[in-house]
């Protein structure tokens, strides 16, 4: 499923192609690209839920948290998000790339991924997808893009 999300992000969203594509047309294209039908439906459902997270009537927990909140992860979340990933999320909050609402959106979307292996790079892409989807987060999206594409190789001196 994550491969499909990456394919869609790179070919439609990140390339600024037409985002409003009919689901049937998109499903046909993804099938021709070699993806399985079940995985396509899971990915499209994941994207629909990402969009729905902005509905505060459906997800009121996103508006109940204070701006200076501290996130305590559940055991299930800690199994998916290792120490490095949780530290990276905290770092992004501290540098104002994520706020408490987008943090919760990221965690929600990570927990909905159907994958046995979840890496730091995967987390960065999920964060980028969430920030792209939230109106008013253009600056945070740009900062996150810089973090992904302008990574230094080797130790910093």
N, CA and C atoms as a LAMMPS dump frame, in Angstrom:
ITEM: TIMESTEP
0
ITEM: NUMBER OF ATOMS
471
ITEM: BOX BOUNDS ff ff ff
-5.0000000000000000e+02 5.0000000000000000e+02
-5.0000000000000000e+02 5.0000000000000000e+02
-5.0000000000000000e+02 5.0000000000000000e+02
ITEM: ATOMS id mol type element x y z
1 1 1 N 0.826 -1.191 0
2 1 2 C 0 0 0
3 1 3 C 0.873 1.259 0
4 2 1 N 1.959 1.251 0.768
5 2 2 C 2.807 2.432 0.835
6 2 3 C 3.417 2.75 -0.523
7 3 1 N 3.733 1.718 -1.296
8 3 2 C 4.263 1.932 -2.645
9 3 3 C 3.262 2.692 -3.511
10 4 1 N 1.998 2.375 -3.359
11 4 2 C 0.948 3.06 -4.128
12 4 3 C 0.856 4.517 -3.696
13 5 1 N 0.905 4.755 -2.386
14 5 2 C 0.858 6.133 -1.889
15 5 3 C 2.024 6.945 -2.43
16 6 1 N 3.195 6.344 -2.432
17 6 2 C 4.371 7.03 -2.976
18 6 3 C 4.198 7.294 -4.472
19 7 1 N 3.686 6.315 -5.197
20 7 2 C 3.45 6.477 -6.633
21 7 3 C 2.491 7.639 -6.883
22 8 1 N 1.398 7.674 -6.139
23 8 2 C 0.408 8.747 -6.306
24 8 3 C 1.001 10.1 -5.936
25 9 1 N 1.747 10.131 -4.845
26 9 2 C 2.323 11.396 -4.401
27 9 3 C 3.31 11.934 -5.43
28 10 1 N 4.153 11.071 -5.939
29 10 2 C 5.161 11.515 -6.901
30 10 3 C 4.56 11.863 -8.258
31 11 1 N 3.544 11.123 -8.699
32 11 2 C 2.999 11.328 -10.032
33 11 3 C 1.853 12.324 -10.109
34 12 1 N 1.163 12.553 -9.02
35 12 2 C 0.029 13.468 -9.063
36 12 3 C 0.242 14.685 -8.18
37 13 1 N 0.536 14.448 -6.935
38 13 2 C 0.583 15.542 -5.99
39 13 3 C 1.873 16.337 -6.128
40 14 1 N 2.997 15.665 -5.974
41 14 2 C 4.278 16.365 -5.976
42 14 3 C 4.597 16.958 -7.347
43 15 1 N 4.114 16.335 -8.417
44 15 2 C 4.385 16.847 -9.755
45 15 3 C 3.388 17.915 -10.177
46 16 1 N 2.449 18.236 -9.271
47 16 2 C 1.416 19.242 -9.524
48 16 3 C 0.532 18.882 -10.709
49 17 1 N 0.361 17.598 -10.961
50 17 2 C -0.569 17.147 -11.988
51 17 3 C -1.988 17.324 -11.465
52 18 1 N -2.945 17.086 -12.295
53 18 2 C -4.347 17.212 -11.907
54 18 3 C -4.646 16.256 -10.762
55 19 1 N -5.036 16.811 -9.6
56 19 2 C -5.272 16.004 -8.411
57 19 3 C -6.676 15.408 -8.412
58 20 1 N -7.623 16.082 -8.992
59 20 2 C -9 15.606 -9.005
60 20 3 C -9.189 14.605 -10.147
61 21 1 N -8.833 13.362 -9.882
62 21 2 C -8.931 12.309 -10.879
63 21 3 C -10.019 11.352 -10.44
64 22 1 N -10.811 10.885 -11.367
65 22 2 C -11.862 9.928 -11.089
66 22 3 C -11.245 8.657 -10.494
67 23 1 N -11.884 8.114 -9.448
68 23 2 C -11.359 6.912 -8.794
69 23 3 C -11.238 5.738 -9.752
70 24 1 N -12.201 5.582 -10.643
71 24 2 C -12.148 4.459 -11.591
72 24 3 C -10.959 4.602 -12.544
73 25 1 N -10.733 5.807 -13.031
74 25 2 C -9.602 6.049 -13.926
75 25 3 C -8.296 5.81 -13.174
76 26 1 N -8.229 6.313 -11.956
77 26 2 C -7.034 6.14 -11.137
78 26 3 C -6.793 4.66 -10.817
79 27 1 N -7.843 3.955 -10.487
80 27 2 C -7.728 2.519 -10.213
81 27 3 C -7.237 1.774 -11.433
82 28 1 N -7.766 2.103 -12.608
83 28 2 C -7.302 1.461 -13.848
84 28 3 C -5.823 1.746 -14.096
85 29 1 N -5.405 2.998 -13.893
86 29 2 C -4.008 3.348 -14.105
87 29 3 C -3.097 2.596 -13.141
88 30 1 N -3.512 2.524 -11.87
89 30 2 C -2.699 1.82 -10.879
90 30 3 C -2.638 0.319 -11.16
91 31 1 N -3.721 -0.232 -11.669
92 31 2 C -3.725 -1.647 -12.045
93 31 3 C -2.766 -1.878 -13.202
94 32 1 N -2.789 -0.992 -14.194
95 32 2 C -1.857 -1.1 -15.322
96 32 3 C -0.405 -0.932 -14.869
97 33 1 N -0.194 -0.17 -13.8
98 33 2 C 1.156 0.038 -13.275
99 33 3 C 1.641 -1.179 -12.483
100 34 1 N 0.75 -2.158 -12.281
101 34 2 C 1.166 -3.399 -11.637
102 34 3 C 0.752 -3.555 -10.186
103 35 1 N -0.065 -2.646 -9.679
104 35 2 C -0.511 -2.753 -8.295
105 35 3 C -1.75 -3.634 -8.213
106 36 1 N -1.91 -4.33 -7.077
107 36 2 C -3.054 -5.215 -6.863
108 36 3 C -4.272 -4.413 -6.422
109 37 1 N -5.43 -4.886 -6.833
110 37 2 C -6.707 -4.215 -6.571
111 37 3 C -6.926 -3.94 -5.08
112 38 1 N -6.682 -4.933 -4.226
113 38 2 C -6.895 -4.751 -2.792
114 38 3 C -6.016 -3.633 -2.23
115 39 1 N -4.769 -3.607 -2.657
116 39 2 C -3.841 -2.584 -2.182
117 39 3 C -4.236 -1.196 -2.7
118 40 1 N -4.757 -1.145 -3.903
119 40 2 C -5.213 0.13 -4.472
120 40 3 C -6.349 0.692 -3.636
121 41 1 N -7.321 -0.145 -3.298
122 41 2 C -8.452 0.322 -2.489
123 41 3 C -7.996 0.761 -1.096
124 42 1 N -7.044 0.028 -0.512
125 42 2 C -6.525 0.425 0.8
126 42 3 C -5.845 1.794 0.716
127 43 1 N -5.054 2.011 -0.319
128 43 2 C -4.348 3.287 -0.473
129 43 3 C -5.321 4.441 -0.695
130 44 1 N -6.318 4.234 -1.538
131 44 2 C -7.299 5.293 -1.783
132 44 3 C -8.107 5.59 -0.521
133 45 1 N -8.416 4.561 0.235
134 45 2 C -9.122 4.741 1.503
135 45 3 C -8.243 5.514 2.492
136 46 1 N -6.95 5.22 2.517
137 46 2 C -5.998 5.915 3.384
138 46 3 C -5.984 7.401 3.058
139 47 1 N -5.98 7.721 1.758
140 47 2 C -5.973 9.122 1.334
141 47 3 C -7.285 9.822 1.685
142 48 1 N -8.407 9.114 1.536
143 48 2 C -9.692 9.703 1.907
144 48 3 C -9.749 9.996 3.4
145 49 1 N -9.219 9.092 4.207
146 49 2 C -9.19 9.316 5.655
147 49 3 C -8.259 10.463 6.017
148 50 1 N -7.166 10.614 5.287
149 50 2 C -6.268 11.75 5.51
150 50 3 C -7.022 13.052 5.282
151 51 1 N -7.769 13.107 4.214
152 51 2 C -8.553 14.301 3.918
153 51 3 C -9.621 14.543 4.988
154 52 1 N -10.219 13.462 5.479
155 52 2 C -11.286 13.572 6.483
156 52 3 C -10.764 14.024 7.839
157 53 1 N -9.481 13.875 8.102
158 53 2 C -8.935 14.274 9.398
159 53 3 C -9.109 15.762 9.68
160 54 1 N -9.35 16.532 8.655
161 54 2 C -9.549 17.967 8.86
162 54 3 C -10.945 18.284 9.38
163 55 1 N -11.822 17.299 9.408
164 55 2 C -13.187 17.477 9.894
165 55 3 C -13.188 17.371 11.415
166 56 1 N -13.252 18.504 12.111
167 56 2 C -13.159 18.491 13.564
168 56 3 C -14.409 17.926 14.235
169 57 1 N -15.508 17.784 13.505
170 57 2 C -16.684 17.138 14.084
171 57 3 C -16.476 15.631 14.179
172 58 1 N -15.789 15.072 13.19
173 58 2 C -15.512 13.638 13.19
174 58 3 C -14.329 13.304 14.079
175 59 1 N -13.325 14.165 14.098
176 59 2 C -12.111 13.954 14.883
177 59 3 C -11.919 15.106 15.872
178 60 1 N -12.806 15.232 16.87
179 60 2 C -12.723 16.385 17.778
180 60 3 C -11.483 16.383 18.658
181 61 1 N -10.815 15.223 18.789
182 61 2 C -9.611 15.19 19.615
183 61 3 C -8.519 16.098 19.07
184 62 1 N -8.607 16.441 17.789
185 62 2 C -7.601 17.309 17.201
186 62 3 C -7.715 18.75 17.684
187 63 1 N -8.861 19.115 18.258
188 63 2 C -9.026 20.49 18.724
189 63 3 C -9.022 20.593 20.245
190 64 1 N -8.925 19.491 20.951
191 64 2 C -8.99 19.514 22.406
192 64 3 C -7.633 19.628 23.076
193 65 1 N -6.587 19.465 22.34
194 65 2 C -5.251 19.428 22.924
195 65 3 C -4.675 20.836 22.973
196 66 1 N -3.98 21.122 24.048
197 66 2 C -3.346 22.422 24.17
198 66 3 C -2.122 22.528 23.281
199 67 1 N -1.738 23.731 22.988
200 67 2 C -0.614 23.978 22.094
201 67 3 C 0.709 23.497 22.682
202 68 1 N 0.831 23.439 23.986
203 68 2 C 2.069 23.009 24.644
204 68 3 C 1.903 21.606 25.227
205 69 1 N 1.238 20.743 24.511
206 69 2 C 0.998 19.391 24.993
207 69 3 C 2.24 18.524 24.845
208 70 1 N 2.282 17.457 25.62
209 70 2 C 3.346 16.467 25.535
210 70 3 C 2.7 15.156 25.116
211 71 1 N 3.223 14.535 24.103
212 71 2 C 2.617 13.324 23.537
213 71 3 C 3.142 12.087 24.241
214 72 1 N 2.238 11.283 24.782
215 72 2 C 2.583 9.987 25.345
216 72 3 C 2.078 8.944 24.351
217 73 1 N 2.985 8.117 23.867
218 73 2 C 2.65 7.124 22.848
219 73 3 C 2.125 5.846 23.488
220 74 1 N 1.162 5.226 22.819
221 74 2 C 0.643 3.939 23.269
222 74 3 C 1.664 2.848 22.923
223 75 1 N 1.491 1.686 23.523
224 75 2 C 2.379 0.558 23.216
225 75 3 C 2.329 0.203 21.734
226 76 1 N 1.134 0.222 21.154
227 76 2 C 0.98 -0.097 19.733
228 76 3 C 1.724 0.923 18.861
229 77 1 N 1.611 2.206 19.219
230 77 2 C 2.309 3.249 18.464
231 77 3 C 3.819 3.09 18.586
232 78 1 N 4.296 2.709 19.763
233 78 2 C 5.737 2.538 19.956
234 78 3 C 6.271 1.326 19.201
235 79 1 N 5.423 0.357 18.9
236 79 2 C 5.864 -0.784 18.099
237 79 3 C 6.1 -0.37 16.653
238 80 1 N 5.329 0.586 16.173
239 80 2 C 5.472 1.054 14.79
240 80 3 C 6.495 2.18 14.7
241 81 1 N 6.395 3.129 15.61
242 81 2 C 7.295 4.291 15.621
243 81 3 C 8.412 4.04 16.63
244 82 1 N 9.591 3.751 16.14
245 82 2 C 10.709 3.489 17.036
246 82 3 C 11.169 4.791 17.701
247 83 1 N 12.16 4.684 18.573
248 83 2 C 12.659 5.839 19.322
249 83 3 C 13.136 6.951 18.397
250 84 1 N 13.821 6.577 17.34
251 84 2 C 14.319 7.574 16.384
252 84 3 C 13.156 8.311 15.717
253 85 1 N 12.113 7.593 15.344
254 85 2 C 10.951 8.209 14.693
255 85 3 C 10.219 9.143 15.645
256 86 1 N 10.029 8.708 16.875
257 86 2 C 9.36 9.563 17.861
258 86 3 C 10.198 10.807 18.151
259 87 1 N 11.509 10.627 18.209
260 87 2 C 12.394 11.775 18.41
261 87 3 C 12.332 12.749 17.247
262 88 1 N 12.217 12.218 16.034
263 88 2 C 12.126 13.072 14.856
264 88 3 C 10.82 13.873 14.871
265 89 1 N 9.737 13.231 15.27
266 89 2 C 8.453 13.941 15.374
267 89 3 C 8.564 15.061 16.402
268 90 1 N 9.179 14.778 17.544
269 90 2 C 9.372 15.802 18.575
270 90 3 C 10.24 16.942 18.05
271 91 1 N 11.309 16.608 17.34
272 91 2 C 12.175 17.627 16.733
273 91 3 C 11.367 18.523 15.792
274 92 1 N 10.522 17.928 14.962
275 92 2 C 9.72 18.71 14.018
276 92 3 C 8.737 19.622 14.739
277 93 1 N 8.246 19.195 15.89
278 93 2 C 7.388 20.074 16.69
279 93 3 C 8.202 21.244 17.246
280 94 1 N 9.402 20.956 17.705
281 94 2 C 10.231 21.991 18.312
282 94 3 C 10.667 23.043 17.309
283 95 1 N 10.827 22.672 16.045
284 95 2 C 11.221 23.644 15.018
285 95 3 C 10.005 24.16 14.24
286 96 1 N 8.817 23.864 14.743
287 96 2 C 7.544 24.362 14.205
288 96 3 C 7.217 23.898 12.79
289 97 1 N 7.708 22.725 12.419
290 97 2 C 7.268 22.119 11.165
291 97 3 C 5.934 21.418 11.412
292 98 1 N 5.806 20.757 12.559
293 98 2 C 4.551 20.137 12.972
294 98 3 C 4.002 20.896 14.162
295 99 1 N 2.681 20.994 14.229
296 99 2 C 2.036 21.467 15.446
297 99 3 C 1.286 20.273 16.035
298 100 1 N 0.571 20.466 17.13
299 100 2 C -0.062 19.329 17.77
300 100 3 C -1.125 18.682 16.888
301 101 1 N -1.76 19.451 16.032
302 101 2 C -2.787 18.879 15.146
303 101 3 C -2.141 18.048 14.042
304 102 1 N -1.145 18.598 13.376
305 102 2 C -0.507 17.842 12.296
306 102 3 C 0.264 16.648 12.857
307 103 1 N 0.803 16.772 14.071
308 103 2 C 1.452 15.623 14.715
309 103 3 C 0.467 14.469 14.861
310 104 1 N -0.728 14.775 15.357
311 104 2 C -1.732 13.727 15.541
312 104 3 C -2.19 13.155 14.203
313 105 1 N -2.267 13.995 13.184
314 105 2 C -2.617 13.504 11.852
315 105 3 C -1.551 12.53 11.338
316 106 1 N -0.289 12.89 11.549
317 106 2 C 0.808 12.025 11.11
318 106 3 C 0.732 10.682 11.821
319 107 1 N 0.574 10.708 13.131
320 107 2 C 0.518 9.464 13.899
321 107 3 C -0.684 8.627 13.463
322 108 1 N -1.818 9.268 13.254
323 108 2 C -3.019 8.564 12.794
324 108 3 C -2.762 7.872 11.458
325 109 1 N -2.157 8.576 10.518
326 109 2 C -1.911 8.006 9.193
327 109 3 C -0.838 6.907 9.237
328 110 1 N 0.17 7.07 10.074
329 110 2 C 1.187 6.026 10.209
330 110 3 C 0.546 4.746 10.736
331 111 1 N -0.315 4.879 11.726
332 111 2 C -0.932 3.7 12.336
333 111 3 C -1.9 2.999 11.384
334 112 1 N -2.361 3.695 10.368
335 112 2 C -3.272 3.091 9.39
336 112 3 C -2.541 2.412 8.236
337 113 1 N -1.232 2.572 8.17
338 113 2 C -0.487 1.919 7.098
339 113 3 C -0.448 0.418 7.342
340 114 1 N -0.624 -0.31 6.286
341 114 2 C -0.614 -1.767 6.37
342 114 3 C 0.749 -2.26 5.906
343 115 1 N 1.742 -2.178 6.819
344 115 2 C 3.096 -2.541 6.442
345 115 3 C 3.796 -3.251 7.588
346 116 1 N 4.663 -4.174 7.247
347 116 2 C 5.441 -4.881 8.259
348 116 3 C 6.726 -4.148 8.59
349 117 1 N 7.171 -3.284 7.695
350 117 2 C 8.412 -2.547 7.896
351 117 3 C 8.137 -1.062 7.696
352 118 1 N 8.46 -0.275 8.696
353 118 2 C 8.251 1.163 8.618
354 118 3 C 9.553 1.847 8.997
355 119 1 N 10.099 2.628 8.076
356 119 2 C 11.404 3.257 8.279
357 119 3 C 11.273 4.756 8.509
358 120 1 N 12.387 5.369 8.841
359 120 2 C 12.436 6.818 9.018
360 120 3 C 12.084 7.526 7.708
361 121 1 N 12.564 6.997 6.589
362 121 2 C 12.232 7.596 5.293
363 121 3 C 10.725 7.529 5.034
364 122 1 N 10.101 6.414 5.406
365 122 2 C 8.652 6.291 5.251
366 122 3 C 7.94 7.352 6.084
367 123 1 N 8.409 7.548 7.312
368 123 2 C 7.821 8.562 8.186
369 123 3 C 7.922 9.942 7.553
370 124 1 N 9.07 10.264 6.988
371 124 2 C 9.251 11.576 6.356
372 124 3 C 8.258 11.779 5.218
373 125 1 N 8.018 10.729 4.44
374 125 2 C 7.07 10.859 3.338
375 125 3 C 5.637 10.996 3.838
376 126 1 N 5.285 10.285 4.907
377 126 2 C 3.943 10.433 5.481
378 126 3 C 3.769 11.861 5.98
379 127 1 N 4.772 12.395 6.648
380 127 2 C 4.7 13.775 7.139
381 127 3 C 4.511 14.734 5.972
382 128 1 N 5.248 14.518 4.897
383 128 2 C 5.133 15.375 3.722
384 128 3 C 3.721 15.302 3.135
385 129 1 N 3.161 14.104 3.058
386 129 2 C 1.799 13.95 2.525
387 129 3 C 0.779 14.652 3.408
388 130 1 N 0.934 14.524 4.722
389 130 2 C 0.002 15.184 5.646
390 130 3 C 0.099 16.695 5.492
391 131 1 N 1.318 17.235 5.506
392 131 2 C 1.484 18.686 5.401
393 131 3 C 0.966 19.223 4.076
394 132 1 N 1.14 18.457 3.01
395 132 2 C 0.633 18.883 1.709
396 132 3 C -0.891 18.989 1.733
397 133 1 N -1.527 18.12 2.491
398 133 2 C -2.977 18.033 2.512
399 133 3 C -3.647 19.067 3.419
400 134 1 N -2.895 19.678 4.331
401 134 2 C -3.49 20.6 5.306
402 134 3 C -3.33 22.042 4.824
403 135 1 N -4.449 22.74 4.593
404 135 2 C -4.364 24.141 4.167
405 135 3 C -3.628 24.985 5.205
406 136 1 N -2.834 25.927 4.713
407 136 2 C -2.106 26.825 5.597
408 136 3 C -0.771 26.281 6.073
409 137 1 N -0.39 25.097 5.613
410 137 2 C 0.861 24.484 6.043
411 137 3 C 1.924 24.519 4.946
412 138 1 N 1.809 25.471 4.036
413 138 2 C 2.732 25.537 2.909
414 138 3 C 4.175 25.733 3.354
415 139 1 N 4.383 26.604 4.355
416 139 2 C 5.733 26.846 4.847
417 139 3 C 6.305 25.589 5.512
418 140 1 N 5.498 24.925 6.314
419 140 2 C 5.939 23.689 6.968
420 140 3 C 6.239 22.619 5.925
421 141 1 N 5.416 22.551 4.884
422 141 2 C 5.65 21.593 3.794
423 141 3 C 6.987 21.876 3.119
424 142 1 N 7.255 23.133 2.871
425 142 2 C 8.506 23.527 2.233
426 142 3 C 9.704 23.173 3.116
427 143 1 N 9.584 23.419 4.406
428 143 2 C 10.657 23.068 5.328
429 143 3 C 10.88 21.553 5.346
430 144 1 N 9.806 20.797 5.321
431 144 2 C 9.918 19.339 5.34
432 144 3 C 10.543 18.837 4.046
433 145 1 N 10.174 19.461 2.937
434 145 2 C 10.8 19.109 1.657
435 145 3 C 12.306 19.329 1.72
436 146 1 N 12.705 20.453 2.299
437 146 2 C 14.133 20.74 2.446
438 146 3 C 14.822 19.681 3.299
439 147 1 N 14.163 19.251 4.359
440 147 2 C 14.74 18.222 5.221
441 147 3 C 14.904 16.893 4.484
442 148 1 N 13.988 16.589 3.585
443 148 2 C 14.051 15.32 2.856
444 148 3 C 15.064 15.383 1.727
445 149 1 N 15.015 16.431 0.934
446 149 2 C 15.813 16.482 -0.286
447 149 3 C 17.199 17.099 -0.112
448 150 1 N 17.414 17.832 0.972
449 150 2 C 18.704 18.486 1.17
450 150 3 C 19.501 17.854 2.301
451 151 1 N 19.286 16.557 2.547
452 151 2 C 20.006 15.883 3.62
453 151 3 C 21.486 15.826 3.314
454 152 1 N 22.292 16.09 4.33
455 152 2 C 23.738 16.01 4.206
456 152 3 C 24.166 14.552 4.295
457 153 1 N 25.114 14.171 3.486
458 153 2 C 25.681 12.832 3.573
459 153 3 C 26.87 12.87 4.507
460 154 1 N 27.003 11.881 5.36
461 154 2 C 28.144 11.784 6.25
462 154 3 C 28.005 12.7 7.452
463 155 1 N 29.02 12.721 8.306
464 155 2 C 28.959 13.549 9.524
465 155 3 C 29.095 15.044 9.212
466 156 1 N 28.436 15.842 10.003
467 156 2 C 28.546 17.291 9.882
468 156 3 C 29.694 17.778 10.751
469 157 1 N 30.471 18.707 10.259
470 157 2 C 31.615 19.231 11.022
471 157 3 C 31.396 20.669 11.355
